[in-house]
Amino acid sequence: MDAFYASVEQRDSPELKSRPVVVGGDPKSRSVVCSASYEARRFGIRSAMPCSQAYRLCPQAIFISPNFDKYITASRQIHAIFKQVTATVEPLALDEAYLDVTENLFNEPIASNIARWIKEQIQQELRMTASAGVGPNKFIAKLASDHKKPDGLVVIPPEKVMSWIEHLPVEKFWGVGPATAKKLHALGIQTASDIRRLDSTQLEKEMGSFGSFLYELAFGRDPRSVEAHSEPKSRGSETTFDKDILNAQTLLNYIESQANELSTDLKKIQRQATTICLKIKYSDFKQISRSQSLTQPSDESFTIAQTAAELLFRDTDVGTRPIRLIGISVSGLVTPDHPVQLCFDFLR
């Protein structure tokens, strides 16, 4: 979808049409931009930017607090349209998904026709625009979908893949973040064509097993299939404070609230966590994370909160350095009937 949250707000409030809209919260607070309309993006406003910075870039922008109930409702309508085409849908976010239409309910052999139909249905049913990318695999389709936003439809047939991504910056590769990009740049690698000039074993030596995957992507090859029923891998909750917090008890209160939220979520999806991670961002923006594996999987709020509290007091500067953000995430999710390792205490 195109600027999804902001587009929902503009659709539901006609007076916001053609105006710079920022979904994120009060620019005087520490909230960040969740979504910016294309009118706002012309001023340089982007997702994850502090709302205070967005305000400096565009003081006339309209700032709106997120309404996730509305966004979830719209998401369900969008995914219902996807399911009219194929059951092989892999959700990426509320507004994004991969579809494998090799076999589809329309018996339509041309994928671009299906993409066009989906865009038209979204326009008719939700009064919003969407961008679609058609390609021989997930990597190419994703790149194509981002190429001509908003309201774009880009088709990359197999025979044009190599030339289309020849000059693609490594930052656009799946799985390449700032740290990996920096390492690649240090090796003299800037684009897909730079990777192609290397030997795959050389790249794997420098980058580990991820190197061989990058090598395949540089040639437009992506072995990943569309997974219609992907298992949940993690859940998280975090809070950015309006004012830095030094008081440990206040932080514990937030940890307890987040643990309750995660426990409810885990029970809803019928999963238990094997690892608890605590995330801290200090007032100077330095961020750290500390994790602990549980002896037994759990979905109980007490266990999550207790583990996070132990990490807080054991491995952070709580009480001595002001904190602007605290969060908990749980991972290594397993079903309640998952086999567990029994532990015994023996007398010595």
MARPAKE-588474 format. One line per 2 residues: for each residue x, y, z of C-alpha. Coordinates in nm, 2 decimals. Example, Ala and Ser with C-alpha at 12.3 -4.5 7.8 and 13.67 -1.06 7.14 Angstrom:
1.23:-0.45:0.78 | 1.37:-0.11:0.71
//
This chain:
0.00:0.00:0.00 | 0.10:0.36:-0.05
0.17:0.55:0.27 | -0.08:0.32:0.44
-0.16:0.48:0.77 | -0.16:0.83:0.63
-0.37:0.72:0.33 | -0.63:0.57:0.57
-0.65:0.90:0.76 | -0.68:1.10:0.43
-0.95:0.87:0.31 | -1.16:0.90:0.63
-1.11:1.28:0.66 | -1.16:1.45:0.32
-1.02:1.78:0.46 | -0.68:1.60:0.47
-0.67:1.53:0.10 | -0.37:1.68:-0.08
-0.23:1.80:0.25 | 0.09:1.70:0.43
-0.01:1.44:0.69 | 0.21:1.28:0.95
0.09:0.98:1.16 | 0.29:0.95:1.47
0.18:1.19:1.75 | 0.25:1.53:1.90
0.56:1.69:1.75 | 0.64:1.83:2.10
0.67:1.47:2.23 | 0.93:1.21:2.16
0.70:1.02:1.93 | 0.83:0.91:1.59
0.68:0.91:1.24 | 0.48:0.59:1.17
0.37:0.71:0.82 | 0.39:1.02:0.61
0.17:1.12:0.32 | 0.34:1.18:-0.01
0.27:1.55:0.03 | 0.47:1.54:0.36
0.75:1.33:0.20 | 0.82:1.61:-0.04
0.96:1.80:0.26 | 1.20:1.51:0.35
0.98:1.35:0.61 | 1.03:0.97:0.65
0.91:0.69:0.87 | 1.10:0.64:1.20
1.20:1.01:1.20 | 1.13:1.20:1.53
0.81:1.39:1.50 | 0.99:1.70:1.63
1.23:1.68:1.33 | 0.93:1.63:1.09
0.77:1.95:1.24 | 1.09:2.15:1.17
1.09:2.02:0.81 | 0.72:2.10:0.76
0.56:2.32:1.03 | 0.23:2.32:0.83
0.20:1.94:0.84 | -0.10:1.79:1.02
0.01:1.55:1.30 | -0.22:1.26:1.39
-0.19:0.99:1.66 | -0.21:0.64:1.52
-0.55:0.46:1.52 | -0.45:0.10:1.48
-0.80:-0.03:1.50 | -0.87:0.15:1.17
-0.55:0.02:1.01 | -0.62:-0.34:1.11
-0.97:-0.32:0.97 | -0.83:-0.19:0.64
-0.56:-0.46:0.64 | -0.82:-0.74:0.68
-1.01:-0.60:0.38 | -0.69:-0.59:0.17
-0.59:-0.94:0.26 | -0.94:-1.07:0.19
-0.89:-0.94:-0.17 | -0.56:-1.13:-0.19
-0.73:-1.45:-0.08 | -0.98:-1.41:-0.37
-0.68:-1.47:-0.60 | -0.47:-1.73:-0.43
-0.43:-1.91:-0.09 | -0.05:-1.87:-0.12
-0.02:-1.54:0.06 | 0.27:-1.45:0.28
0.20:-1.14:0.49 | 0.49:-0.90:0.55
0.30:-0.63:0.74 | -0.05:-0.49:0.77
-0.03:-0.35:0.42 | 0.21:-0.57:0.24
0.24:-0.93:0.13 | 0.39:-1.17:-0.12
0.15:-1.36:-0.35 | 0.25:-1.67:-0.55
0.01:-1.66:-0.85 | 0.17:-1.94:-1.05
-0.15:-2.12:-0.98 | -0.45:-1.89:-0.90
-0.82:-1.91:-0.86 | -0.88:-1.71:-1.18
-0.68:-1.95:-1.39 | -0.51:-1.64:-1.53
-0.17:-1.70:-1.69 | -0.06:-1.34:-1.69
0.06:-1.22:-1.35 | 0.03:-0.85:-1.44
-0.34:-0.89:-1.51 | -0.38:-1.03:-1.16
-0.18:-0.74:-1.01 | -0.39:-0.49:-1.20
-0.72:-0.65:-1.08 | -0.60:-0.64:-0.72
-0.51:-0.27:-0.75 | -0.85:-0.20:-0.90
-1.03:-0.39:-0.62 | -0.84:-0.20:-0.35
-0.94:0.12:-0.52 | -1.30:0.03:-0.54
-1.35:-0.13:-0.20 | -1.11:0.08:0.01
-1.08:0.40:-0.19 | -0.70:0.38:-0.16
-0.41:0.32:-0.40 | -0.17:0.04:-0.40
0.16:-0.03:-0.58 | 0.24:-0.38:-0.71
0.55:-0.55:-0.84 | 0.56:-0.86:-1.06
0.87:-1.07:-1.09 | 1.00:-1.42:-1.10
1.09:-1.43:-0.73 | 1.03:-1.25:-0.40
1.34:-1.03:-0.42 | 1.26:-0.89:-0.77
0.89:-0.85:-0.69 | 0.97:-0.65:-0.38
1.21:-0.42:-0.56 | 0.95:-0.37:-0.84
0.67:-0.28:-0.60 | 0.88:0.00:-0.45
1.00:0.13:-0.79 | 0.71:0.36:-0.89
0.51:0.46:-0.59 | 0.25:0.57:-0.55
-0.01:0.38:-0.75 | 0.26:0.19:-0.95
0.27:-0.14:-1.14 | 0.61:-0.26:-1.24
0.67:-0.59:-1.42 | 1.02:-0.74:-1.45
1.02:-1.04:-1.67 | 1.29:-1.31:-1.62
1.49:-1.20:-1.93 | 1.53:-0.84:-1.80
1.62:-0.92:-1.44 | 2.00:-0.91:-1.49
2.01:-0.57:-1.66 | 1.74:-0.42:-1.43
1.94:-0.48:-1.11 | 2.29:-0.44:-1.25
2.34:-0.10:-1.08 | 2.13:-0.18:-0.77
2.30:-0.05:-0.45 | 2.38:-0.32:-0.20
2.17:-0.12:0.05 | 1.86:-0.23:-0.15
1.95:-0.60:-0.11 | 1.73:-0.81:0.12
1.89:-0.85:0.46 | 2.16:-0.58:0.41
2.14:-0.32:0.69 | 2.38:-0.03:0.77
2.65:-0.25:0.93 | 2.65:-0.51:0.65
2.65:-0.23:0.38 | 2.95:-0.07:0.55
3.14:-0.40:0.55 | 3.06:-0.45:0.18
3.17:-0.10:0.10 | 3.50:-0.17:0.27
3.55:-0.46:0.03 | 3.49:-0.22:-0.26
3.14:-0.35:-0.32 | 2.88:-0.09:-0.40
2.63:-0.25:-0.65 | 2.51:-0.59:-0.78
2.76:-0.57:-1.07 | 3.05:-0.54:-0.81
2.93:-0.87:-0.65 | 2.90:-1.04:-0.99
3.27:-0.98:-1.05 | 3.36:-1.18:-0.74
3.39:-1.55:-0.69 | 3.11:-1.68:-0.47
3.36:-1.85:-0.24 | 3.54:-1.52:-0.19
3.22:-1.34:-0.08 | 3.13:-1.63:0.15
3.47:-1.62:0.31 | 3.42:-1.25:0.39
3.05:-1.25:0.48 | 2.99:-1.61:0.60
2.69:-1.81:0.47 | 2.51:-1.48:0.40
2.77:-1.41:0.13 | 2.65:-1.70:-0.09
2.29:-1.57:-0.05 | 2.40:-1.22:-0.16
2.59:-1.36:-0.45 | 2.27:-1.53:-0.58
2.07:-1.21:-0.53 | 2.32:-1.02:-0.74
2.22:-1.24:-1.03 | 1.85:-1.20:-0.95
1.81:-1.54:-0.81 | 1.61:-1.59:-0.49
1.55:-1.94:-0.36 | 1.30:-1.83:-0.10
0.94:-1.96:-0.16 | 0.62:-1.78:-0.07
0.53:-1.92:0.27 | 0.16:-1.90:0.32
0.16:-2.01:0.69 | 0.48:-1.87:0.84
0.52:-1.94:1.21 | 0.54:-1.64:1.45
0.91:-1.59:1.55 | 0.90:-1.31:1.81
0.69:-1.05:1.98 | 0.79:-0.72:2.14
0.67:-0.41:2.33 | 0.85:-0.09:2.40
0.79:0.26:2.53 | 0.96:0.59:2.45
0.93:0.83:2.74 | 0.83:1.19:2.72
1.10:1.27:2.97 | 1.41:1.06:3.06
1.37:0.83:3.35 | 1.62:0.77:3.62
1.40:0.61:3.89 | 1.43:0.23:3.88
1.09:0.16:4.02 | 0.92:0.36:3.74
1.11:0.15:3.49 | 1.00:-0.17:3.67
0.64:-0.05:3.64 | 0.68:-0.02:3.26
0.84:-0.36:3.24 | 0.55:-0.51:3.43
0.30:-0.35:3.19 | 0.49:-0.47:2.88
0.52:-0.82:3.03 | 0.15:-0.83:3.07
0.09:-0.72:2.71 | 0.34:-0.99:2.58
0.18:-1.26:2.80 | -0.16:-1.18:2.66
-0.03:-1.19:2.30 | 0.16:-1.52:2.35
-0.15:-1.69:2.49 | -0.36:-1.55:2.20
-0.12:-1.71:1.95 | -0.07:-2.02:2.17
0.31:-1.98:2.19 | 0.56:-1.98:2.47
0.89:-1.80:2.47 | 1.23:-1.95:2.53
1.43:-1.62:2.53 | 1.36:-1.28:2.69
1.54:-0.97:2.56 | 1.56:-0.63:2.73
1.62:-0.32:2.51 | 1.74:0.01:2.66
1.81:0.35:2.50 | 1.99:0.60:2.72
1.93:0.98:2.71 | 2.24:1.01:2.49
2.07:0.77:2.24 | 2.32:0.49:2.30
2.12:0.17:2.27 | 2.19:-0.17:2.43
2.01:-0.50:2.44 | 2.05:-0.79:2.69
1.90:-1.13:2.66 | 1.84:-1.44:2.88
1.73:-1.79:2.78 | 1.47:-1.95:3.01
1.52:-2.29:3.16 | 1.16:-2.37:3.06
0.94:-2.20:2.79 | 0.69:-1.97:2.94
0.40:-1.74:2.84 | 0.35:-1.61:3.20
0.38:-1.23:3.26 | 0.56:-1.29:3.60
0.84:-1.49:3.44 | 0.88:-1.24:3.15
0.88:-0.94:3.39 | 1.12:-1.11:3.64
1.37:-1.21:3.37 | 1.36:-0.86:3.22
1.40:-0.70:3.57 | 1.71:-0.92:3.64
1.86:-0.81:3.31 | 1.79:-0.45:3.40
1.97:-0.46:3.73 | 2.24:-0.70:3.63
2.36:-0.56:3.29 | 2.26:-0.19:3.26
2.34:0.14:3.42 | 1.99:0.17:3.58
1.97:0.44:3.84 | 2.29:0.61:3.72
2.21:0.70:3.36 | 1.88:0.85:3.25
1.68:0.62:3.01 | 1.46:0.74:2.72
1.33:0.40:2.60 | 1.27:0.06:2.75
1.13:-0.25:2.58 | 1.10:-0.62:2.61
1.09:-0.88:2.33 | 1.03:-1.25:2.34
1.17:-1.50:2.09 | 1.23:-1.87:2.03
0.86:-1.92:2.03 | 0.73:-2.28:2.07
0.40:-2.45:2.12 | 0.29:-2.54:2.47
0.34:-2.91:2.40 | 0.69:-2.86:2.27
0.94:-3.11:2.44 | 1.14:-2.95:2.72
1.47:-3.02:2.88 | 1.42:-3.15:3.23
1.66:-3.01:3.49 | 1.75:-3.20:3.81
1.93:-3.08:4.12 | 2.15:-3.35:4.26
2.31:-3.36:4.61 | 2.68:-3.33:4.61
//
